[in-house]
Amino acid sequence: MPDHDSLLKRLWDKEAFEKNVYLVGKYADDQLGLPADKTLRIFIPDLHLLSAAGLERYPKGYGFNGNSPLPNGKPLFGTLLDVLEDIHDYDLPADNGSLEVFLLGDAFDLWREKKPEEKDAKDAYRRIRQDPALEKLIDRLDKLGIKQLTGNHDHWLPQSIPAGFSVPNIRKEWLAAGDRMLLTHGHEYDAIEMGLPDDIQAVAVWIWTNLKKKGKSVIGLFSDQAIKNIKMVLNLRQRGLRKDFYPTVEPDGAYSIDNADDIAAAGNKFSTYLDVSQFSKTQGNANDFDHVDYLHFGDQIVAAELNHPNDHSIHVIGHTHRARLLVDRIPPDRPFVTLDCGGWLGLCTVQIKGQRKTAQVPSAQIGIQHGNDIRLYQLGGVPYP
């Protein structure tokens, strides 16, 4: 059956991501109530694909990390597709399981590819879709039967695919795992993004070419000391300290895993998710979610779930480009998870195995769900000696 163990076995293969798999987050709880089916679900966040011509407008190197090489010389995203194809072609037929692959929106950066003089985004889509560095990757995704979300940067996508091209299964919102998981791009919770019409934002994005590839996000697991520091500030505030005094919420970096013992060690040494029920959702200066970058949108996602006609256990998003796993409690008393799957551009923090230091590496994250076990991985980084 395709599950976490079989996926890791594929990822750890020396022809794949050997010594270049990092745990960003892990949460397992039977109270999530997800079906015990034979389905392995893979969530691929923001790719922001641009054609070579589109990338020329960004001299500081903004763009998709998937063609960056691993130490074995193979490209990051192509190697992930190798793994998924092996699962699809060999593992599934052996046990009658299934694989679902979701793109979480902003796969095509049509905002930055579409020229102002173009009346629609069809030519922009065609340039990305037929780019020599991307065409085969997109073909391979199509063959996996991907389920795709629209994001803010590719909200035009359903109307932008010219005749003659395959049309993937595209929606603004997906349900998965017996409708217990709700998938959206995530910009729906972003007050800044939702404050202006998408078309106006697209014009502003086209003008702004001074984007850097090296946007950095600290991702990963939380040490005991990091958790103690958070609790200390929260306790001081409960004792009457000014309400606009906020804790520093910063993980220690994604944790290198090469085998099952490493996964167990990660759980023993670190908190593999962040309990956000301890933070203030009060409006105004006391709201931690408005003022602590790592927590952004977490309260709005919970509020959206409480107002939703269906009960979900997990909201899966991209958009923020910061991989994180937040766990809250909602009535009557059940866990609620925000699975923010990160992105494939910019840099992120990983811990170097066997050394007391970290490194900044190209972001390349995926979310995984099988049963009631949810995980986040960073693929590619700094191999240990």
TORDODREN-929958 format. One record per residue (C-alpha): x, y, z; residue in one letter. Coordinates in steps of 0.2 Angstrom, whole numbers, plus 5000, padded with zeros to 4 digits. Each point is the difference from the previous one (the first is absolute). Layout:
<atoms>
XYZA
...
</atoms>
This chain:
<atoms>
500050005000M
500750174996P
500350095017D
501350115008H
501249855002D
500049964982S
500150184994L
501550025011L
500849854994K
499950074982R
500650175006L
501549925009W
500649904985D
501750054994K
499350044983E
498850135008A
500350115015F
501249895010E
500650105015K
499050154994N
498349985008V
499550115015Y
498549995012L
499150175001V
498549945010G
499149855006K
498349975009Y
499149845002A
498349995010D
498649884998D
498850145005Q
500350084983L
498749874994G
500849974982L
499549854991P
501249855001A
500049984982D
501449944988K
500350174993T
501650105002L
499750194997R
501450114994I
499850195001F
501250114990I
500050185004P
500450164989D
501249964985L
499850184992H
500549934983L
500750134988L
500649984982S
501950054997A
499450164992A
498950045015G
501549975012L
501150124990E
499050145009R
500649955017Y
501950025000P
500249965018K
499549824997G
498249985005Y
499249844995G
499649825001F
501349895010N
499549844992G
501450004987N
501350025014S
501249855000P
500249885015L
501749945004P
499849864988N
499750124986G
498249964998K
498750145001P
498950025015L
498350004992F
500449874987G
500649885014T
498450025010L
499049964984L
501249844998D
499449955018V
498250034997L
500049914983E
500849855008D
498750005013I
498650024987H
500749874988D
500749875012Y
499450015018D
498150034996L
499749864988P
500849885013A
498850045014D
498550084991N
500350175009G
499950174993S
501050164999L
499250185000E
501250154995V
499450175003F
500750174994L
499550135012L
499950154988G
501350124993D
500749864990A
500050124985F
500650185004D
498850084987L
500150175009W
501850014996R
500049924983E
498550094992K
500550164991K
498950155003P
499650014982E
499349824999E
498150005001K
500049835010D
501349885007A
499949874986K
501750054993D
500750015017A
499549825004Y
500649944983R
501850085003R
500149915017I
499249844994R
501249984985Q
501650065008D
501449874997P
500450005019A
498249975006L
499149914986E
500549835005K
499750035018L
498250064997I
499749854988D
500549885014R
498950095013L
498549984988D
500349824998K
499949985019L
498250064999G
500350155011I
498750105008K
500350184999Q
499550165010L
500050184994T
501050125010G
500150194999N
501450004987H
499149884989D
498250045003H
499850024981W
500549824997L
498349914996P
499750134986Q
501950004994S
500349834993I
499950014981P
499249874989A
501249854997G
500750005018F
499449875013S
498950085013V
500449945018P
498749985013N
499950185007I
499050075014R
500150145012K
499749885014E
500249825003W
499449875013L
501049855004A
500149855012A
498149975002G
499750195000D
501050025016R
501350104991M
499750174992L
501350064987L
500150184995T
501550114993H
500050105016G
499950184994H
498249995005E
500650045017Y
501250144996D
499150175003A
501450084989I
499749894985E
498150005002M
499950195002G
500350044981L
499449924985P
501149874992D
500250094984D
500650165008I
501349905010Q
500649914985A
500450174992V
501050055016A
500949835000V
500550034981W
500850165004I
501049945015W
501549914993T
501250025015N
499549835007L
501449905009K
500149814998K
500750005018K
498550035010G
500349915016K
498849905011S
500449915016V
499149845000I
500149835010G
499949935017L
500050095017F
501349975013S
499549995019D
500850165002Q
499050094986A
498449935008I
500550065018K
500450174993N
498350024993I
499149945015K
501050125011M
499450154991V
498249944999L
500149965019N
500750185003L
498650074990R
498749915010Q
500750075016R
499650184994G
501550044988L
499450124986R
499049914987K
501050064985D
501549895006F
500249864988Y
501049835001P
501349964988T
499449864990V
501449924989E
500449824997P
501749935000D
500149944982G
499449844991A
500849845007Y
501049884989S
499249834999I
500849854992D
499149865008N
498649955013A
501250035015D
500250184994D
498150035000I
499949935017A
501550115006A
499150154993A
498549975010G
501049975016N
501150164998K
498750124993F
498250054999S
499549954982T
498650124999Y
499550165008L
498550005013D
499250174995V
498549985013S
501250095012Q
500050164990F
498850155001S
498750024987K
499350165008T
499850144988Q
501150155000G
501850015008N
499849845010A
499849904984N
501549894998D
499549944983F
500050184993D
501750045008H
501049844999V
500649964983D
500049815002Y
498250005006L
499350114986H
498249944994F
499949865013G
498650085009D
499150054984Q
500149824994I
499249945016V
498650134999A
499749944982A
499849825006E
498850055014L
498950094987N
500149864988H
498549894997P
501149845001N
501149945014D
501849984994H
501549955009S
501350074989I
500250164989H
501449984987V
500750154993I
501550084990G
500250184997H
501150065015T
501649914993H
500349945018R
499849825004A
499249985017R
498849885010L
498950095012L
498849905012V
498650095009D
498449945009R
498350044995I
498249955007P
499549885007P
501849965004D
500949934984R
501650044992P
500150114985F
501550014988V
500650134989T
501249914987L
501050144992D
501049914987C
501350144996G
500650034982G
501349974987W
500950174999L
501150095012G
501149935014L
499649905016C
500949955016T
500649825002V
501049925014Q
501749934995I
500149825007K
501349975013G
500450185001Q
499350155011R
499650114986K
498850034986T
500050044982A
498950104987Q
499549884986V
498850024985P
498249975007S
499249844993A
498649945011Q
498649884999I
498649965012G
499549825002I
498449915007Q
499649825003H
498749955013G
500150115015N
501950044998D
500550174992I
501750044996R
501150144991L
501649974991Y
501450114993Q
500849914985L
501850054997G
501350095011G
501749975007V
500649815000P
500949965016Y
501849924998P
</atoms>
